[in-house]
Amino acid sequence: MLTPATISRVVGAALDEDAPWGDLTSATLLPAGATATADLTAREPGTFSGGAVFSAAFTLTDPDVVVDVHVGDGDEFAPGDVLATVAGSARSILTAERVALNFTQRMSGIATLTSRYVAAVSGTGARIVDTRKTTPGLRAFERHAVASGGGRNHRFSLSDAVMAKDNHLAVLQASGGDLATALRDALSALPHTAHVVIEVDRLDQIEAVLAGGAHTVLLDNFSIDDLRTAVALIGDRATVEASGGVTLDTVRAIAVTGVDVISVGALTHSARALDLGLDVRIG
């Protein structure tokens, strides 16, 4: 969840990184009393995300700067739309400009890409979700952006759910463990609220996973035909998730197989920052 405390911590660190001893250019070239108004303007269409983050970059730099965000997270916009207005000290605005844009361009890029995946599976019943393939330190921001684009969030961290993938299963097998037994033992020790997801990459692994009581079966890099077979095999015994190399070109075909969830790492690791500009007007 993107909380005010998280925003202050992450944006504050970014401002410290960008101007550890102040903005040398603005401090030496601009008059101390100069004021300005700046418009956050879209150069291309997209879906907005990061209004609170954009505002924080300026207000943490200077509490007297006034930021008016004109759109909400999740709103669509067109080229030329003014998304926010900033007014106050010219020095402060220009000091915070890059950090504010970096976050908002990144978050809006993720929201825009997510909205395209969500539109691609419209009417199928499949949910588009993100993964842990996020930028270190920015997970809360990027997960919020996915939600702004209409996607859902997977587990936030390793502490939130049991999710056994190929390497976990390889270690278990090498240790002589039985998957179904290990799952049942794990479930007996876990809180009743804990969710268990097990990844499989072959059809013949599914029955053992179901026998162990997994709540979600994650089908990794299955063909379309195998996805259909797996969905029929699992039925209503578990949630069915598909993952692995999902693209905008393939996501609908995956969705129509009947899977419940499609996890897409590209939402966060491959989203392009949108072209948003801060146009300054001297006031």
C-alpha positions in Angstrom: 0.0 0.0 0.0 1.3 3.5 -0.9 1.1 5.3 2.4 2.1 9.0 3.1 5.0 7.7 5.2 6.3 5.6 2.3 6.0 8.5 0.0 7.9 10.8 2.3 10.7 8.3 2.9 11.2 7.3 -0.8 10.8 10.8 -2.3 12.9 12.3 0.5 15.7 9.9 -0.4 15.4 10.7 -4.0 15.6 14.5 -3.3 18.7 13.9 -1.1 20.3 11.9 -3.9 19.6 14.5 -6.5 20.6 17.6 -4.4 22.7 16.4 -1.5 24.0 19.9 -0.8 21.3 21.9 -2.5 20.7 22.8 -6.2 23.9 24.7 -7.1 22.5 26.0 -10.4 19.2 27.4 -9.0 20.9 28.8 -5.9 23.6 30.7 -7.9 21.7 31.8 -11.0 18.2 32.5 -9.9 17.1 35.4 -7.7 16.0 34.3 -4.2 12.6 36.0 -4.6 11.8 34.7 -8.1 8.5 32.9 -8.3 7.1 30.7 -11.1 4.2 28.6 -12.1 4.7 25.3 -13.9 2.3 23.0 -15.7 2.7 19.2 -15.8 1.7 18.6 -19.5 1.2 15.4 -21.3 3.1 14.9 -24.5 1.4 11.6 -25.3 -1.8 9.8 -24.3 -1.8 7.5 -21.2 -3.2 6.6 -17.8 -2.1 8.8 -14.9 -0.5 7.6 -11.7 1.5 9.2 -8.9 -0.3 12.4 -8.1 0.6 12.3 -4.4 4.2 11.4 -5.2 4.4 14.3 -7.7 3.1 16.7 -5.0 5.5 15.4 -2.4 8.6 16.1 -4.4 7.7 19.8 -4.3 6.3 20.1 -0.8 9.2 18.2 0.8 11.5 20.6 -1.0 9.6 23.6 0.1 6.3 23.5 2.1 5.2 26.8 0.7 5.0 25.5 -2.9 1.4 24.9 -3.9 0.6 21.9 -6.0 -2.8 21.4 -7.7 -3.2 17.9 -9.3 -6.0 18.1 -11.9 -6.5 14.4 -12.5 -6.8 11.3 -10.4 -4.7 8.2 -10.4 -6.3 5.9 -13.0 -7.6 8.8 -15.2 -6.8 8.7 -18.9 -5.3 11.8 -20.6 -4.5 13.0 -24.0 -1.5 14.9 -25.5 -1.6 18.6 -24.4 -3.7 17.9 -21.2 -2.4 19.8 -18.2 -2.3 17.2 -15.4 -1.1 19.4 -12.5 0.0 22.9 -11.7 2.8 24.0 -9.4 3.3 27.5 -8.0 5.9 29.0 -5.7 9.6 29.7 -5.4 11.3 29.2 -8.8 14.3 27.8 -7.0 12.3 25.2 -5.2 10.3 24.2 -8.3 13.3 23.7 -10.4 15.1 21.8 -7.7 12.3 19.3 -7.3 11.4 19.1 -11.0 13.5 16.1 -12.1 12.5 13.9 -9.1 8.8 14.8 -9.5 8.9 14.0 -13.2 11.0 10.8 -12.8 8.5 9.3 -10.5 5.3 10.4 -12.3 6.6 9.4 -15.8 7.6 6.0 -14.4 4.4 5.4 -12.6 2.2 6.7 -15.4 4.1 4.4 -17.8 3.3 1.4 -15.7 -0.3 2.4 -15.3 -0.6 2.9 -19.1 0.9 -0.5 -19.9 -1.2 -2.2 -17.3 -4.4 -0.6 -18.7 -3.5 -2.1 -22.1 -3.2 -5.6 -20.7 -6.4 -5.2 -18.8 -8.2 -4.1 -22.0 -6.8 -7.0 -23.9 -8.4 -9.6 -21.6 -11.7 -7.7 -21.2 -14.7 -10.0 -21.0 -12.7 -13.2 -20.2 -12.8 -13.1 -16.4 -9.0 -13.3 -16.1 -7.3 -10.9 -13.8 -4.0 -9.2 -14.7 -1.6 -9.1 -11.8 1.9 -7.9 -11.2 5.0 -9.8 -9.9 7.9 -9.1 -7.6 10.0 -8.0 -10.6 10.0 -4.4 -9.4 12.7 -1.8 -9.0 14.3 -2.3 -5.6 13.0 0.3 -3.1 10.2 1.3 -5.4 7.8 -1.6 -5.1 5.0 0.3 -3.3 5.1 3.0 -6.0 5.1 0.5 -8.9 2.4 -1.7 -7.4 0.3 1.4 -6.9 0.8 2.3 -10.5 -0.4 -1.2 -11.6 -3.6 -0.7 -9.6 -4.0 2.7 -11.2 -4.0 0.9 -14.6 -6.7 -1.5 -13.5 -4.4 -4.4 -12.6 -4.3 -6.4 -9.3 -1.3 -6.8 -7.0 0.3 -10.2 -6.2 1.9 -10.9 -2.9 3.8 -7.8 -1.8 6.8 -9.6 -0.4 8.2 -13.0 0.5 6.6 -12.6 4.0 3.0 -12.5 2.6 2.4 -16.0 1.2 3.9 -19.4 0.5 4.9 -19.4 -3.2 7.1 -22.4 -4.2 8.7 -22.1 -7.5 11.0 -24.4 -9.5 14.1 -23.9 -7.4 12.2 -24.6 -4.2 10.8 -27.8 -5.7 14.2 -28.8 -7.0 15.7 -28.5 -3.5 12.8 -30.4 -2.0 13.1 -33.2 -4.5 16.9 -33.4 -4.0 16.3 -33.7 -0.3 14.1 -36.7 -0.8 10.9 -34.9 0.2 7.5 -35.6 -1.2 5.7 -32.5 -2.5 2.2 -33.5 -1.3 3.4 -34.4 2.1 5.5 -31.3 2.4 2.5 -29.1 1.4 0.2 -30.8 4.0 2.8 -30.3 6.7 3.3 -26.7 5.7 -0.4 -26.0 5.7 -0.8 -27.5 9.2 1.9 -25.2 10.6 0.8 -22.0 8.8 -1.8 -19.5 10.0 -5.2 -20.2 8.5 -5.0 -16.9 6.5 -1.8 -17.9 4.7 -2.2 -18.5 1.0 -0.2 -21.2 -0.7 0.8 -21.0 -4.4 2.8 -23.8 -6.1 4.4 -23.4 -9.5 4.4 -26.3 -12.0 5.8 -26.5 -15.5 4.3 -29.9 -16.5 0.8 -31.3 -16.5 1.9 -34.4 -14.5 2.8 -32.2 -11.5 -0.6 -30.9 -11.0 -2.3 -33.8 -9.1 0.4 -33.8 -6.4 0.0 -30.1 -5.9 -3.7 -30.4 -5.5 -3.3 -33.4 -3.2 -1.1 -31.3 -1.0 -3.9 -28.6 -0.7 -2.4 -25.7 -2.7 -4.8 -22.8 -3.0 -3.3 -21.6 -6.3 -1.6 -23.6 -9.0 0.8 -21.5 -11.0 1.2 -22.8 -14.6 4.6 -21.6 -15.8 5.3 -21.3 -19.5 2.5 -23.7 -20.5 1.4 -23.9 -24.1 -2.2 -22.7 -24.9 -3.3 -26.3 -25.4 -1.7 -27.4 -22.1 -3.3 -24.4 -20.3 -6.8 -25.6 -21.5 -6.0 -29.1 -20.3 -4.8 -27.8 -16.9 -7.8 -25.6 -16.4 -10.1 -28.6 -17.0 -8.1 -30.8 -14.8 -8.0 -28.4 -11.9 -11.6 -27.3 -12.1 -12.7 -25.5 -9.0 -10.2 -27.3 -6.7 -7.8 -24.3 -6.8 -7.3 -20.9 -8.4 -5.4 -21.2 -11.7 -2.7 -18.7 -12.5 -0.7 -18.5 -15.7 2.7 -16.9 -16.1 5.8 -16.8 -18.2 6.7 -14.6 -21.1 3.3 -13.0 -21.3 3.0 -10.2 -23.8 0.2 -8.0 -25.2 0.2 -10.2 -28.3 -0.4 -13.4 -26.3 -2.3 -12.4 -23.2 -5.8 -12.7 -24.7 -5.2 -16.2 -26.0 -4.0 -17.1 -22.5 -7.0 -15.5 -20.9 -9.6 -17.4 -23.1 -8.2 -20.8 -21.9 -10.1 -20.1 -18.6 -7.3 -19.2 -16.2 -8.3 -17.0 -13.3 -5.1 -15.0 -13.0 -2.3 -13.9 -15.4 0.8 -12.6 -13.8 2.9 -10.3 -16.0 6.4 -9.3 -14.9 6.6 -6.8 -17.9 4.1 -4.5 -16.2 6.9 -3.3 -13.9 10.2 -4.4 -15.4 9.5 -3.4 -19.0 7.2 -0.4 -18.8 8.4 2.7 -20.7 8.3 6.0 -18.9 5.7 8.3 -20.4 6.6 11.6 -22.0 5.4 14.2 -19.5 6.9 17.7 -19.3 7.0 20.5 -16.7 6.4 23.8 -18.6 7.5 26.7 -16.4 5.9 30.1 -16.6 7.6 32.9 -14.8 5.3 34.7 -12.3 
